[in-house]
Amino acid sequence: MQEIGQLNSNQKNLFSHLTQAPSDAIFAIMNAYKADTSENKIDLGVGAYRTDEEKPYVFDVVKKIEQEIVNDPSLNKEYLEIEGLPEFNKGCQILLFGKDNPLITSGRIVTAQCLGGTGALRVGFDFVKRHLQGDVYVSNPTWGNHNQILDRVGLNQINYPYYDPITKGFNCKATLDCLSQAKEGSIILLHVCAHNPTGVDPTEDEWLQIADVCKTRNLIPFFDCAYQGFASGCLDKDVFAVRKFAELGFQMIIAYSFSKNMGLYNERVGAIHILTSSQDIATKVLSNLKMVIRTLYSCPPAIGGRIVSRILCNDNYYQQWVQELNVITGRIIKMRSLLKNELDNLNVQGNWDHIIKQTGFFTFTGLTPQQCDQLTQDHHVYLLRSGRMSMAGITSKNVKQLVEAIKIVVQNK
Ligand SMILES: Cc1ncc(COP(=O)(O)O)c(C=O)c1O
């Protein structure tokens, strides 16, 4: 008698040709942190907010709306439209482009609810691959998943030199020089604010120069907006680049994430916006975007979209959300100065001014991969080997221990 599961001898060994794929750097750090039993471990890996007690945070306004949704007899589990909830899409447009922006009523913006910022990027680049082609210019460095998504979709990537390791700031001249050589019709992936991993953003004047070169070279802007609210602390100011490019008449694509600014990480809520040249074209773009979504995951899940739309469409909830977001961004900003002061107080070798100059969730510390390894192995501090530190993992209690560890690894250089 054949044993259950005994291999069918006629079938060749199907998956034996596979080699082990590399693990995702950020998830690997998250797991290593979880497995560490030390009481003094510090998690500076993942870009997820932690309270000053090192706890994950769920917005009160989100909890309240979740209850409301559970108790709402008018809701059911029927499929949503392929492009998601209409009130979600409308709310997202207003948040990004601004309440009184005439583009919203023009019908030229196509929006679809997506599975987080990652889902929006994937949908957007699938759409680009099918309907635009062109090389994609990607900042060096960028969020690692950008490279992986583009690779999977099969779009050619070219780096533009974004970060200057000497000044630990934005290298505007090198960026402009590179883009001015780009082939017409290329796509340029731009981080709207709080650049990941560097924490370095162009100034408003530098954005205008980037817009200029995009116009001259006929480049297509593809914005990634994952941190609205985290750079300056002001929702409107943080999306200056998107609003300015829209005002200047660009047709463009924007991938948006609510993971960080509403703390909805595992609900997977985001959006893709495509700003087109006319209402008529927008209708055609939407129909094609829906084809991309239908074949990827059919339609988005409802809960996250309902939470976001209730926040964006209700004045009271909106105010509560902004207040809570301010507390979060305020704590991160405070941690930057605390870290910098402690580094100075302990006379840690080097100049650490960039910690307070950079913005958003991350600081690109300038620590070498070896120093980062040493921080993890000897001091239970978890961060990316690129030297990227999530500021949201620093607290008033762990900052001293962190700085003492940095002092040791910097001296051992
Ligand atoms: C620059 C950038 N874009 C997009 C995302 C995607 O976020 P999510 O898919 O979690 O919404 C992230 C998340 O870390 C990010 O840092």
The ligand as an ORCA input file, in Angstrom:
! r2SCAN-3c Opt
* xyz 0 1
  C       9.522     55.159      1.332
  C       8.459     54.162      1.605
  N       7.523     53.942      0.688
  C       6.532     53.067      0.877
  C       6.441     52.355      2.051
  C       5.325     51.370      2.143
  O       4.609     51.342      3.259
  P       3.440     50.310      3.497
  O       3.427     49.314      2.397
  O       3.789     49.670      4.796
  O       2.206     51.109      3.530
  C       7.392     52.550      3.063
  C       7.353     51.788      4.312
  O       8.259     51.675      5.056
  C       8.426     53.478      2.823
  O       9.372     53.729      3.746
*
